[in-house]
Amino acid sequence: MSRSLASKARIAGQAALGGFLAFAGVGHLTFAREEFQAQVPDWFPANTDFVVLASGVVEIALGTALLTTWKQPARAYVGATAGAFFVAVFPGNIAQFVEHKDGFGLDTDTKRAIRLLFQPLLVAGALSATDAVRVLWKDR
């Protein structure tokens, strides 16, 4: 892939991820609030609704940052932060599987297990789309 084509692909990926996060964040606050509550682990020591609302605000902020931050190194920092966020919420996805909680059509253990496989792809996508690894680590 040529450098220009790769750059365009990263930009498109960053924009898509930003749109996805902003949309999901709005969902946390409105139409999908109960579905997101299913992903908050029973053992997490905070009010479930507060966790969903707070994570929704974070997702809107990350989505907005991904949609508006195009210069390096700020772009890479936003991507690394989004990747870290995906790692931070992963225990919720595991809890949904272990606790057999339904949400977003994930009503079987097989569906919930398959979903777990996609979380690392979100982390990789955030880092790749923003060129975070090269900018923040490889060039040092």
PEZICOR-V527665 format. One record per helix or strand of 3 or more residues. SS is the DSSP state (H for helix, E for strand). FROM is the first residue (numbers start at 0). TO is the last residue. If there is no record, write none. Layout:
ss:SS from:FROM to:TO
ss:SS from:FROM to:TO
This chain:
ss:H from:2 to:28
ss:H from:32 to:36
ss:H from:47 to:67
ss:H from:73 to:97
ss:H from:108 to:128
ss:H from:131 to:137
